[in-house]
Amino acid sequence: MAPTEAPPQEASKERFFRYFQLEVTAALQEQMSRLPSTSLAERPDAFDHCLAGIARLSSEVKDASSYIPAYDQRTYGDAIKLLQEKLQGVRNELAGGPKKFKFTTKKNTSAISIGDAAEMAQNKRLMGPGNGGYSSGYSSATGSAFAPTPLERLSPGEEKREQELMTNVGASPSARKNGTENHDTVADGQGILLSNHHGSWVDLKPSTAQSASSGTVSNVKKSIVDLSAPTADRSSFATLILKNIQDSLIICGSVTGPIHITGVENSVIITACRQFRMHASKKVDVYLHCSSRPIIEDCEAIRFAPLPKHFMNDELSESNNQWDHIDDFKWLKAEPSPHFSTLSKSDRITDEFWRENISGSNHERTADILQSLGASKSS
């Protein structure tokens, strides 16, 4: 008689494999490949960030030992050892010491194939996509310098940009506001910060955002934030951060790299992005176009649907959309995660609604529109 625990264990191994591969290729190696171009002032923090990510990954392999076979554990261990040696090689190279590894961004030849990690550890080499390796799902030409470790933690570069923007709060905003509380909109040519909006409709003019700039939207309640105008001509944010948002509609536009979402409740998010990571959020409807597998962690009642046609362009229409291939890092069982679902077609907001309501002439109807979306239930 077949053991009843086999299917869940197989599913757990497969999910951990995908998680490990993502962290190695799309995060840690992506970070290390960008170290040579990091400024001298930020480089120590960047190295520490990489070290912390490797240490966390090693700890998670140990935590998963209950369902990962010993051979697989050794394979993961060899891959982690390679990462450590690779990071030391970069440190030596940048310090003028002996070189151990050479980096290239072309075709992401530094990407590790987890299945070949043991062989690579023996041969001291790295495999590229053409030899069975995995290529990163995230093109970082204009993206964030460092991926978050863990999901809710921002990279040193992202933290620094956010702090710089926060110190400049009070600059003249290029947004329409109808609320009664303090509002802050800052654009400095490198990034945009929208914060402290309550009962507002905020939409950015194309002149406000610069191509490939970063964006942060925080501390928003009962508001509509429309960032799609600056990205309508295909110029995009490189990264976007959403945090501490309640009872709101956030139209993110196009993000060439990752979008990091933390602490969002009872809201609707519309975005096209390369990477999607959501942490500690609940009761959120996400209309999404994502070229890699979306990731959630510590979330509840998240509902996904494809990006409405109203927000699509030719480039998105021709690209792969993995909006319904969600990975829940807090659910490793074989059965589907109870923390998210997909919106049925009958429950999705229609393109007609978006065309008729998301425009400058409807700013006085913020509360009504949010109520129609079901994003105004909280007190």
Phi and psi in degrees as a GROMACS rama.xvg file:
@    title "Ramachandran Plot"
@    xaxis  label "Phi"
@    yaxis  label "Psi"
@TYPE xy
-68.0343  138.462  ALA-2
-65.2146  138.845  PRO-3
-72.7767  -19.0807  THR-4
-85.4232  -8.48524  GLU-5
-59.9895  -50.0957  ALA-6
-58.6558  -46.8946  PRO-7
-60.566  -38.0879  PRO-8
-66.1514  -41.0869  GLN-9
-63.1432  -42.2551  GLU-10
-63.8164  -39.8899  ALA-11
-64.5579  -42.125  SER-12
-62.7726  -41.9878  LYS-13
-65.362  -41.7954  GLU-14
-67.6636  -38.468  ARG-15
-67.6071  -37.4562  PHE-16
-58.1754  -47.5872  PHE-17
-62.68  -41.4846  ARG-18
-63.0288  -46.4965  TYR-19
-63.2555  -44.2985  PHE-20
-61.7863  -40.8745  GLN-21
-64.2621  -45.2457  LEU-22
-65.0328  -36.9954  GLU-23
-73.9702  -49.8609  VAL-24
-84.8612  -46.2812  THR-25
-88.0205  -10.3163  ALA-26
-122.262  -73.9484  ALA-27
-63.6079  -48.0943  LEU-28
-69.5687  -30.5633  GLN-29
-63.215  -41.6255  GLU-30
-63.3143  -46.8311  GLN-31
-66.0101  -35.3966  MET-32
-66.0436  -20.818  SER-33
-99.1758  -2.61957  ARG-34
-59.1191  -42.2139  LEU-35
-60.4241  -27.2925  PRO-36
-93.4086  0.984375  SER-37
-78.0675  142.197  THR-38
-63.4164  154.705  SER-39
-59.952  -35.6844  LEU-40
-66.9848  -35.7865  ALA-41
-91.2207  -11.4341  GLU-42
-62.4605  -43.1537  ARG-43
-58.2207  -43.8145  PRO-44
-64.0246  -36.0804  ASP-45
-65.5793  -42.2665  ALA-46
-63.2212  -43.4463  PHE-47
-60.9544  -37.2549  ASP-48
-64.3412  -41.7424  HIS-49
-64.5832  -44.2197  CYS-50
-60.9523  -41.6404  LEU-51
-63.9725  -38.6856  ALA-52
-65.4796  -41.3047  GLY-53
-65.6621  -42.2917  ILE-54
-62.7109  -41.3346  ALA-55
-65.5551  -41.4168  ARG-56
-63.0512  -40.68  LEU-57
-62.5503  -42.0664  SER-58
-63.857  -37.4851  SER-59
-71.5734  -30.8813  GLU-60
-63.9701  -41.354  VAL-61
-64.5637  -40.7747  LYS-62
-64.9975  -27.4571  ASP-63
-90.0688  7.13857  ALA-64
-63.7662  -18.2026  SER-65
-69.3519  -23.8421  SER-66
-127.116  0.137983  TYR-67
-102.523  125.951  ILE-68
-59.0431  157.077  PRO-69
-59.3741  -38.5606  ALA-70
-63.4168  -43.5341  TYR-71
-63.8628  -36.9653  ASP-72
-61.582  -41.2093  GLN-73
-64.6457  -38.4641  ARG-74
-62.7168  -46.3499  THR-75
-62.7343  -39.5905  TYR-76
-62.0405  -39.7475  GLY-77
-64.461  -39.2969  ASP-78
-63.905  -40.8045  ALA-79
-65.2079  -39.9643  ILE-80
-61.6063  -40.0547  LYS-81
-61.3126  -40.7281  LEU-82
-61.6437  -42.8785  LEU-83
-62.1205  -44.484  GLN-84
-66.3778  -37.7352  GLU-85
-64.8718  -42.8877  LYS-86
-63.2288  -40.8084  LEU-87
-65.1606  -35.7335  GLN-88
-62.6037  -40.4112  GLY-89
-65.3237  -42.6654  VAL-90
-59.5988  -44.4769  ARG-91
-63.8162  -42.4918  ASN-92
-64.1563  -43.4997  GLU-93
-71.3563  -24.5772  LEU-94
-90.2829  -0.591227  ALA-95
85.7941  13.1702  GLY-96
-90.0696  -169.107  GLY-97
-63.7071  138.855  PRO-98
-91.8475  135.874  LYS-99
-111.857  -35.9538  LYS-100
-131.885  148.477  PHE-101
-114.43  132.62  LYS-102
-100.387  148.083  PHE-103
-145.874  140.138  THR-104
-91.89  -9.84887  THR-105
-70.4379  120.937  LYS-106
59.6649  15.0481  LYS-107
54.1411  51.5544  ASN-108
-68.8489  -7.71785  THR-109
-87.5243  1.42426  SER-110
-69.6933  136.763  ALA-111
-94.0485  134.182  ILE-112
-91.2329  116.754  SER-113
-61.8002  -36.2877  ILE-114
-63.103  -25.2042  GLY-115
-106.043  12.903  ASP-116
-61.5397  -39.7291  ALA-117
-63.5997  -43.3213  ALA-118
-64.8826  -40.4865  GLU-119
-64.4993  -38.783  MET-120
-62.039  -35.7846  ALA-121
-72.7873  -40.9548  GLN-122
-91.3688  -8.33595  ASN-123
56.6477  48.9096  LYS-124
-139.804  164.042  ARG-125
-116.091  141.365  LEU-126
-100.541  141.387  MET-127
-94.0293  173.261  GLY-128
-56.8146  -33.7636  PRO-129
-71.0969  -15.3913  GLY-130
-110.232  20.604  ASN-131
102.993  -0.0694835  GLY-132
-80.2977  173.361  GLY-133
-101.565  132.619  TYR-134
-91.4526  146.361  SER-135
-65.2749  142.986  SER-136
-80.3512  4.46366  GLY-137
-126.439  115.587  TYR-138
-83.7502  120.523  SER-139
-103.504  20.1714  SER-140
-56.0085  -38.0157  ALA-141
-125.256  16.1035  THR-142
-90.8915  -172.772  GLY-143
-64.7695  144.076  SER-144
-67.4663  -32.0355  ALA-145
-139.932  137.536  PHE-146
-82.0722  155.496  ALA-147
-75.4003  141.108  PRO-148
-142.07  109.568  THR-149
-73.989  -158.206  PRO-150
-59.4276  -40.1742  LEU-151
-84.5876  -6.41249  GLU-152
-91.3562  130.524  ARG-153
-83.1366  155.826  LEU-154
-72.8603  163.527  SER-155
-56.4371  -41.9225  PRO-156
-63.2752  -41.5078  GLY-157
-66.5234  -41.6282  GLU-158
-62.3435  -42.1909  GLU-159
-64.0224  -44.4648  LYS-160
-61.1173  -41.6725  ARG-161
-65.2902  -41.0658  GLU-162
-64.3561  -40.5434  GLN-163
-62.5744  -41.7045  GLU-164
-66.4444  -40.1604  LEU-165
-62.6659  -34.1167  MET-166
-71.9449  -17.6987  THR-167
-100.62  9.91181  ASN-168
-57.5385  136.466  VAL-169
117.358  -7.72625  GLY-170
-66.9042  160.07  ALA-171
-64.6886  122.009  SER-172
-82.5902  149.374  PRO-173
-108.192  59.4269  SER-174
-146.711  153.618  ALA-175
-92.1463  135.829  ARG-176
-134.486  137.176  LYS-177
-123.134  3.69866  ASN-178
-82.2808  -177.759  GLY-179
-113.05  -8.67926  THR-180
-97.4501  176.887  GLU-181
-65.8245  140.491  ASN-182
-126.803  143.179  HIS-183
-130.899  125.953  ASP-184
-134.232  119.342  THR-185
-126.858  131.078  VAL-186
-133.707  119.766  ALA-187
-117.414  16.269  ASP-188
91.5253  -22.8647  GLY-189
-109.404  -31.205  GLN-190
-154.132  165.839  GLY-191
-126.852  135.676  ILE-192
-123.308  124.753  LEU-193
-117.533  122.171  LEU-194
-147.901  159.955  SER-195
60.1583  49.5039  ASN-196
-108.968  129.325  HIS-197
-135.242  119.982  HIS-198
66.8256  35.0652  GLY-199
-117.354  162.54  SER-200
-120.594  117.637  TRP-201
-121.3  121.41  VAL-202
-131.864  135.812  ASP-203
-89.5558  137.466  LEU-204
-78.7925  151.777  LYS-205
-54.2794  -32.085  PRO-206
-70.2478  -17.4424  SER-207
-76.7171  -35.7918  THR-208
-100.196  142.468  ALA-209
-101.278  148.528  GLN-210
-58.4124  136.403  SER-211
65.418  21.4964  ALA-212
-83.7038  162.053  SER-213
-92.8175  161.382  SER-214
-139.093  146.677  GLY-215
-134.443  128.341  THR-216
-121.013  119.383  VAL-217
-143.471  156.257  SER-218
53.3092  59.548  ASN-219
-120.451  135.746  VAL-220
-142.407  135.193  LYS-221
51.61  46.2109  LYS-222
-134.908  163.578  SER-223
-116.741  123.005  ILE-224
-118.063  118.901  VAL-225
-115.452  107.567  ASP-226
-102.39  8.69711  LEU-227
-74.9121  -27.1685  SER-228
-60.1807  -44.8321  ALA-229
-64.3616  -19.5657  PRO-230
-107.498  5.43864  THR-231
-66.1419  -28.3054  ALA-232
-92.0273  17.5467  ASP-233
80.2168  -4.27555  ARG-234
-74.4554  140.779  SER-235
-135.235  163.396  SER-236
-71.7855  143.093  PHE-237
-77.4342  -41.9283  ALA-238
-140.454  156.106  THR-239
-141.753  135.548  LEU-240
-119.411  126.657  ILE-241
-119.054  128.682  LEU-242
-154.226  149.131  LYS-243
55.4954  63.1241  ASN-244
-126.13  133.939  ILE-245
-133.659  143.16  GLN-246
51.2478  47.247  ASP-247
-139.299  165.384  SER-248
-114.449  123.294  LEU-249
-119.069  113.401  ILE-250
-101.013  106.37  ILE-251
-85.9388  -19.2648  CYS-252
74.4442  -149.657  GLY-253
-101.567  133.984  SER-254
-123.91  116.511  VAL-255
-71.4098  -23.0342  THR-256
-117.551  -133.108  GLY-257
-90.4662  151.542  PRO-258
-116.28  127.297  ILE-259
-109.992  123.222  HIS-260
-122.875  124.336  ILE-261
-138.78  132.495  THR-262
67.22  42.8238  GLY-263
-105.728  133.02  VAL-264
-133.978  142.705  GLU-265
46.8161  54.7467  ASN-266
-140.342  172.862  SER-267
-123.101  130.427  VAL-268
-121.586  132.447  ILE-269
-122.303  121.539  ILE-270
-156.669  150.716  THR-271
-118.105  126.997  ALA-272
-151.391  170.06  CYS-273
-89.4362  -37.5656  ARG-274
-133.229  140.962  GLN-275
-126.638  120.364  PHE-276
-132.481  122.849  ARG-277
-123.782  134.003  MET-278
-134.346  139.892  HIS-279
51.3603  49.4731  ALA-280
-128.065  158.559  SER-281
-153.199  152.478  LYS-282
53.8206  57.3888  LYS-283
-125.536  131.218  VAL-284
-96.3248  126.496  ASP-285
-117.672  117.839  VAL-286
-99.3127  113.395  TYR-287
-133.112  141.264  LEU-288
-125.44  115.723  HIS-289
-139.284  129.137  CYS-290
-84.2418  -5.71959  SER-291
-125.794  173.018  SER-292
-70.3017  122.953  ARG-293
-63.9645  149.581  PRO-294
-125.78  133.772  ILE-295
-125.967  156.589  ILE-296
-155.499  132.81  GLU-297
57.2506  43.2707  ASP-298
-119.014  158.987  CYS-299
-140.406  143.114  GLU-300
53.9696  47.1606  ALA-301
-94.8152  130.223  ILE-302
-119.21  132.635  ARG-303
-112.916  146.544  PHE-304
-148.415  156.986  ALA-305
-69.3918  155.7  PRO-306
-58.7848  129.495  LEU-307
-60.4871  150.559  PRO-308
-58.8572  -29.5688  LYS-309
-58.3656  -28.4255  HIS-310
-104.426  3.62507  PHE-311
-83.8356  157.542  MET-312
-134.207  177.93  ASN-313
-61.0867  -38.6998  ASP-314
-63.9962  -44.5435  GLU-315
-66.9197  -38.1898  LEU-316
-61.7016  -28.5484  SER-317
-91.9758  -3.85907  GLU-318
-103.897  159.535  SER-319
-72.8075  139.224  ASN-320
-121.234  116.35  ASN-321
-105.073  37.4054  GLN-322
-57.5906  -28.2706  TRP-323
-106.586  15.5422  ASP-324
-107.68  65.9006  HIS-325
-86.4007  137.946  ILE-326
-107.04  123.724  ASP-327
-103.578  108.089  ASP-328
-74.2897  -5.09743  PHE-329
-108.696  19.8292  LYS-330
-143.739  100.51  TRP-331
-106.929  9.01439  LEU-332
-78.2042  164.512  LYS-333
-69.8845  -37.3084  ALA-334
-71.7796  158.68  GLU-335
-58.0933  146.891  PRO-336
-66.0555  136.25  SER-337
-82.4451  -0.675764  PRO-338
-87.5088  -12.0497  HIS-339
-147.754  163.152  PHE-340
-152.591  173.988  SER-341
-106.276  141.228  THR-342
-74.178  129.235  LEU-343
-67.6787  157.305  SER-344
-58.3176  -34.4377  LYS-345
-70.6111  -22.0885  SER-346
-94.7986  -7.20503  ASP-347
-79.7347  146.299  ARG-348
-69.5175  134.032  ILE-349
-77.9808  157.613  THR-350
-62.445  -32.9268  ASP-351
-60.5825  -40.3762  GLU-352
-61.5101  -46.337  PHE-353
-63.3538  -42.3203  TRP-354
-62.7539  -40.1168  ARG-355
-82.6407  -25.0583  GLU-356
-111.593  -25.2813  ASN-357
-94.198  82.6089  ILE-358
-155.3  163.219  SER-359
-62.7907  -22.5521  GLY-360
-78.0144  -5.38536  SER-361
-109.816  17.1099  ASN-362
-60.8107  -31.1362  HIS-363
-74.9016  -6.86482  GLU-364
-105.052  24.906  ARG-365
-53.4692  -51.6612  THR-366
-62.6673  -41.032  ALA-367
-65.2077  -41.706  ASP-368
-66.0435  -43.0803  ILE-369
-62.2627  -38.3661  LEU-370
-64.1358  -39.7517  GLN-371
-63.7324  -32.1165  SER-372
-83.9063  -7.92131  LEU-373
76.5521  23.163  GLY-374
-109.975  34.0417  ALA-375
-141.572  35.7925  SER-376
-90.8951  -23.1477  LYS-377
-76.1376  156.431  SER-378
